[in-house]
Each structure stands twice: as structure tokens, then as C-alpha cells.
Amino acid sequence: MKLRAHLASVAILVLGTGVAYAWIDRLEASPFEFDPANTFLVQAEWLTGIGCPTDASISNDGSITTGSFSDPACETGDPRDRRNEGLLLVKRGPTDNFAAAGMEIKGARGEIVTEVGYDIWKPGSLSEPAGSHCSHGAPRFDITPFGGGAATSIGCKSPAPVVLASGDGWLRLRWIIPAIKVESLSIVFDEGQDAGHDNLGLAVLDNIDVNGTLVGAGPVSGTGLPPGDTEPIWKEMW
């Protein structure tokens, strides 16, 4: 597909590897909308209250916190996420519309990546139409190697992920990949309402995993950009 090939080279998410505690504080997940013709049919945003709950507070009477709840799929999560944030990715209209939603993470360029994954809002199994759209092509990781070369794409169903855990409405997915020194890595959602078998054009993700480090919240700045940045790299290339 023309759009997919194009986005593989321009939709950028900078990531890398290393010891999780040494680099988690420098990773930031910035959502973006790629919509050069201003069709306004795509959206990407971290929203509170839609993520996979990890030790989330609950109340039985609405006045005080009476306990906590964790979905079995995400008993571990990003310790920086205090508001149960989730990443909403939406594409309305047809898949052929030249637009996409996505997310980029900056902070670890030049590192080696061997594992990627995320939690996806989807009850039951990947074969069921309920919940988030999950196909061979979206949502997908696009990984560009350091120094140039062809990008590696990892779709929600292709190659088949390892399902680490399933919960009340979520699945935790992981892919072990050949070691790649990373120039950029993105999550791209570019399939619309005409894409089966759910015809939804929407996915909710959380706890984006790279080499065991989980990113489950948006940038602290609230601007969709890491501190000090004014435009995402993919936009600068246009």
C-alpha cells in the first residue's frame, strides 16, 4: 500500500534499548496525526481513564477510595502513569485516505532493540472482532535501522505475537525480534472503517513496551512533544 510504504520512512518514533531503570525517565511518547490534506479523519491522543488499570483506585460509594483494581493483563505498568492514561488511535473513513494516526517516542536513538509490544483493549482473543482493531497491518511498529536501510514492520497480527496475559478486557502482546540498532521507531494506525473484520477504525493501546521498559502515559508537557522540541521529526521531513 502506498501510504504504508511512505509512512514506514517518515513516521518516526525514536527509541532504543538499555537497562530499564537507566532510561525510562528519558523516554516520552508523543502522539501525532499525519493528515497532509486536512481531511480531519484521524486522531491520536493520550486520554485519562481509558488505559489498562494497574492498581487503579476504586470507590464503592463515590465519596472515598475503598480499594484498588488491576486488570489481570496489566498487573505491571508504567510507574509514571498516575491517571490510567491510554493511547487512542482513530482513523475514520476509508483506508485509502492518505492519513494516519500514530505515536513517536523519543529518547534512545542508537540503542539496540530486541523486544517490542503493547497492551491492547480487546476482550477474549485476537481472533474476535470485539474491541480494538487488530490486523496484519495496524496498529503496527515501524522500525528504521540506524544509518539507514529498509524499515521493519510488525503488525498487530503479523508476525503472530506472544500473548503474555489476557484480562477482563485487555491483552498483553509481545514480539521478540532480531537485534536492531534503532534510528527511529513508530506505532502507526492507518486502516479505516472499511477494514475488517471489525470495521471499527479505532484502537486503544497502553504500556508500550521496548526491551521491557513500559511507557503508559503522554509527555509531561501536555503538548504532545518532548520538552525542547517544537515539531515531531516526521513533520519536519515534509
Secondary structure as GFF3:
##gff-version 3
##sequence-region A 1 238
A	DSSP	alpha_helix	2	10	.	.	.	ID=ss1
A	DSSP	alpha_helix	20	23	.	.	.	ID=ss2
A	DSSP	three_ten_helix	24	26	.	.	.	ID=ss3
A	DSSP	beta_strand	28	34	.	.	.	ID=ss4
A	DSSP	beta_strand	42	48	.	.	.	ID=ss5
A	DSSP	beta_strand	56	58	.	.	.	ID=ss6
A	DSSP	beta_strand	67	69	.	.	.	ID=ss7
A	DSSP	three_ten_helix	72	74	.	.	.	ID=ss8
A	DSSP	beta_strand	85	91	.	.	.	ID=ss9
A	DSSP	beta_strand	100	106	.	.	.	ID=ss10
A	DSSP	beta_strand	112	121	.	.	.	ID=ss11
A	DSSP	beta_strand	140	145	.	.	.	ID=ss12
A	DSSP	beta_strand	152	154	.	.	.	ID=ss13
A	DSSP	beta_strand	162	166	.	.	.	ID=ss14
A	DSSP	beta_strand	170	189	.	.	.	ID=ss15
A	DSSP	beta_strand	202	210	.	.	.	ID=ss16
A	DSSP	beta_strand	213	215	.	.	.	ID=ss17
A	DSSP	alpha_helix	233	236	.	.	.	ID=ss18
###
